[in-house]
Amino acid sequence: MLVAAVAAALVVSDPFGGPAKPSGVTDNTTSTSLATVTRRSLSSQTQVNATLGYAGGSSIRIPVGTAPSAVQQAQQSVRASEDMLRTAIASLSADRATLAGVRATLSAAREKESVDCAGDNVAQGAPGASSPSGEAASAGSPSGASSSVCTSDVATVASDGQGSSGDAMKISSDRTAVSSAQAAVASAEAAASAARSLAADYGQSSTFTMLPAVGQVITRGHSLFALGGQPTVLLYGSVVPSRAFVAGMSAGGDVAELNANLAALGYASGLSGDTFSSATEAAIRAFQSAQGMTATGELPLGSVVFERGPVRVTSVTPEVGASVAPGPVLGITSTVAQVSIALSAAEQSSVKVGDRVSISLPNDQTTPGVVSSVGTVAKSPSTKGGGGGGGENGEEGGPTIEVGVTPSNPNATGHLDEAPVTVSITTASVANALVVPIDALLALAGGGYALEVSEGAVHHLEAVTLGLFDDAEGLVQVSGQSVSAGQRVVVPAT
């Protein structure tokens, strides 16, 4: 890196000519003095423009869920389907009893027929049968009576058989109706379960009844806002709830975080694990009672929000009295101060997580910090020269990466929501280096640099190779065959 002091240094056309004037003598109207070559640690720093604010900017949204009225309708559909199933089962049971009776009657009729129409009576009782003499039996004769009984039995058996077949067909129809009702119940239960798992704490007529102020800090167990008088409460965690907390739900990380929060807030002793248990339900009821909620033992979507820690409100989208709909409600950040830098993408390799920095605050004070994140995606800035993306950070308007810096002493940053700051980033360092002031360098006409070494009344030039620059302190690392610590070199007089 070539600095202005080097560019303006004396260009020596005869580097090994006669000695220069001794210290304190004016040469070419330029006063000089002496500096000492020293050994010390040296660091290189880059100064960039940045913005002081808070880390973790995000938003809290109203989730998409099932309105309470829709959940009730789904549950009513289950009850209606269950009533239909009970009716179909009752009809099947009654028709089975009827069929059993008909079959018993048919069996008895068949036994009677077999007796009445056995032997000669079978022939005599058959329709159109004649007496042994070839004449039709008279109605008043014994054989005529037997024929009449047999004929009656045959008719009865035929009638009962038809009745049995009809009842059997009806039972088949009943079974189809029962199967259809069972399928309807299963479908209604699945729909009700899905509605219940996505049950929301707002409906079409719900409105915002409480909203926080911008700048307000909200901690665990306190209300973020209220819908229809029911608060939405902040809990700590990293899982974003995608389902309501209800009895019978499957185990999961969201349940584990809920249990941990209920225990931390004192609503359950020793409650843990990822299962929604009876202890979870009891703790929810206690929590709801304390928060002024309706104590149902279940938490619909939107009644609690999980964030990693306390949040600071940066914006409020709706107004009190506005209708509730899925979408953003609050803009938030964490309460951790952070400096954001839009660093030139060309300088990405010179910065790494853990680098020490110095932050120059609006009150002209400085405070230390550490690079906490270095982006890997280059973006074109929306405005020229903004946030450190141009000027000394690289070509104005060029691609930038986002670099995050965490102040070592957050209390020293003040309480401004947002403020422009300057950050000095240590991009390289070297230990035990030979160091001279940058303005001790002389640019040689043939290229390269030299130091004007003073040894008493004798001055001579020593060619040097440049190393690390420290612009903040005006120092540069040098090395050369005859350069050593303790030597005195000529520099412009201050």
Secondary structure by P-SEA (a helix, b strand, c coil): cccccccccccccccccccccccccccccccbbbbbbcbbbbbbbbbbbbbbcccccccccccccccaaaaaaaaaaaaaaaaaaaaaaaaaaaaaaaaaaaaaaaaaaaaaaaaaacaaaaaaaccccccccccccccccaaaaaaaaaaaaaaaaaaaaaaaaaaaaaaaaaaaaaaaaaaaaaaaaaaaaaaaaacccccccccccccccccccccccccccccccccbbbbbccccccccccccccccaaaaaaaaaaaaaccccccccccccaaaaaaaaaaaaaaccccccccccccbbbcccbbbbccccccccccccccccbbbbccbbbbbbbccccccccccccbbbbbbccccbbbbbbbcccccccccccccccccccccccccccbbbbbbbbbcccccccccccccbbbbbbccccccccccccccbbbbcccccccccccccbbbbbbbbbcccccccbbbbbbcccccccbbbbcccc
